[in-house]
């Protein structure tokens, strides 16, 4: 087994570089986004998580906007409509490049088996939905009207059924991989048959895939997406697995020298990374002692950003403890229901809880908070002001109102 001794700062820089979030003061700004560059970004990140909550914009659009100047949601929508990407389950519901469709065959098979009994129970409705899509092609969710209600598997079975049977059928068919989302217009999704919208060669490759081989390829995708990971992550490999199976996968790759174990100064949790990334880590380690964060921009990360997928890793490597408080009762929230971590250089320094009022084109911030140990410098204040302006402009807000700050002295400095 190969072991690599390193420090937290070097690993933070490795993660941020892989996530297209490392902005050295001397580096040139990223190029403006285009449809092709958004596709390239998805390929590099492997998967980008989808979420409908829109305090400012849905998670996927916030992910791209944090990395790509002049990104517009229509760019991702175009890729979806042109079948260059697909939506399915990776870390959670995600968008992935279409060429990776065969790699997720184990996930589809597991999900299909899980919903098979429900598909049979709802067979007449399921068949009607499939027939309609076969005849009419892509259709929005509103095209499937029904007065009949059933209990969705996300609902309490003891309560009165609240879900339209057609809506439930669409959800089951999506999980089974028999239909897929081929377009989005705001919050509305458009559906089509998988067999008519995924290239035949990719469907054939998925169907013929050797289970062991494709599970290994899926683990490769996970490692590419995470870069630095631990065996305790239940999502490791993006397939349902036991702790002993995860340990076995890692030990096998350590033995084959595909992975290295990390000996991280000040961290007790065991972490691993691809052996191919060691050279990059060493280069970043040589640079990590030069300069601080001065001159770096502030970047606001959405709650489901790729960098935040593993909360334990945030605590271990960034000394940052993050909880998305959207499901926390309002009176018990400390930072706000959509608090976005604030990245400054290679540190996470606080949280910003934004709201976008589309009627007035105003970005309001009920709370912007910096952690107690963060030194408030003129450079940081300038970066926060620039970051807020850039964030507001990304989503066509004309003005920014910061309502409260922690510490309170920040508010006057951030008045805009």
PyMOL commands that set and color helices and strands:
alter all, ss='L'
color gray80, all
select helices_A, chain A and resi 8-18+35-45+59-67+73-81+98-121+123-136+141-143+165-176+194-197+200-207+211-226+236-238+243-255+275-287+306-308+311-318+325-327+330-332+378-394+410-414
alter helices_A, ss='H'
color red, helices_A
select strands_A, chain A and resi 3-6+48-49+85-89+93-97+139-140+149-150+163-164+179-185+188-193+259-264+271-274+298-301+339-344+347-357+362-370+399-402+405-406
alter strands_A, ss='S'
color yellow, strands_A
deselect
rebuild
show_as cartoon
